Amino acid sequence: MSRFRVEVLVTPRPGLLDPEGGAIHHALASLGYDEVAEVRVGKAIYLEVAADSAAAAAARVEESCRKLLANPVTEDFAVTVRGEA
């Protein structure tokens, strides 16, 4: 069994209010960064997972996202296996 480094990016679903992203967008505009059209704030989660393969590690982490790491009503997630640890 190998250990894999897995990255999970959790982001608010498109169209849903993102107050933190809105506040950052407003602050950037007030500092002169008018070219920034939109800001969405999410979270990154890094895991080290023991599994027989990268695909098995990804499947296990996706399952944990659906159960705990991401809110299925308001958030989307992307799982990427970054390689062996």
C-alpha positions in Angstrom: 0.0 0.0 0.0 1.3 3.5 -0.9 0.7 6.9 0.5 -0.6 9.6 -1.8 -0.7 13.4 -1.4 -4.2 14.6 -2.3 -5.5 18.1 -2.7 -9.1 19.1 -2.3 -10.4 22.5 -3.5 -13.8 23.4 -2.1 -15.5 26.4 -3.7 -18.9 28.1 -3.3 -21.3 27.1 -6.0 -21.7 29.6 -8.9 -24.6 32.0 -8.3 -24.5 31.6 -4.5 -23.7 34.6 -2.3 -20.0 34.7 -1.3 -19.7 37.6 1.3 -16.0 37.0 1.9 -15.3 37.1 -1.8 -17.4 40.2 -2.2 -15.5 42.0 0.6 -12.2 41.1 -1.0 -13.4 42.3 -4.4 -14.5 45.6 -2.9 -11.1 46.0 -1.1 -9.2 45.2 -4.3 -11.2 47.8 -6.2 -10.6 50.4 -3.6 -6.8 49.7 -3.9 -7.0 50.3 -7.6 -7.3 46.7 -8.9 -10.3 47.5 -11.1 -9.4 44.7 -13.6 -10.5 42.1 -11.0 -14.0 41.1 -12.2 -14.9 38.6 -9.5 -13.5 37.0 -6.3 -14.7 33.7 -4.9 -13.2 32.4 -1.7 -13.0 28.7 -1.0 -10.7 26.4 0.9 -7.9 24.0 0.2 -7.5 20.8 2.1 -4.3 18.7 1.8 -4.5 15.0 2.8 -2.0 12.1 2.9 -3.9 8.9 2.1 -2.8 5.3 2.2 -4.3 3.4 -0.7 -3.5 0.7 -3.3 -3.6 3.2 -6.2 -4.0 6.9 -7.0 -7.5 6.1 -8.2 -8.4 4.4 -5.0 -7.1 7.3 -3.0 -9.1 9.8 -5.1 -12.3 7.7 -4.7 -11.9 7.6 -0.9 -11.3 11.3 -0.6 -14.2 12.1 -2.9 -16.4 10.0 -0.6 -15.1 12.0 2.4 -15.9 15.2 0.6 -19.5 14.2 0.1 -19.8 13.2 3.7 -17.8 15.8 5.6 -15.4 18.1 3.8 -17.8 20.0 1.5 -21.4 21.1 2.0 -23.2 19.4 -0.9 -25.9 22.1 -1.0 -23.6 25.2 -1.2 -20.2 24.0 -2.3 -18.4 22.2 -5.1 -15.2 20.3 -4.8 -12.3 19.1 -6.9 -10.0 16.3 -5.9 -6.5 16.0 -7.3 -3.9 13.3 -6.5 -0.5 15.1 -6.5 1.6 12.0 -6.3 3.1 9.6 -3.9 4.1 11.0 -0.5 
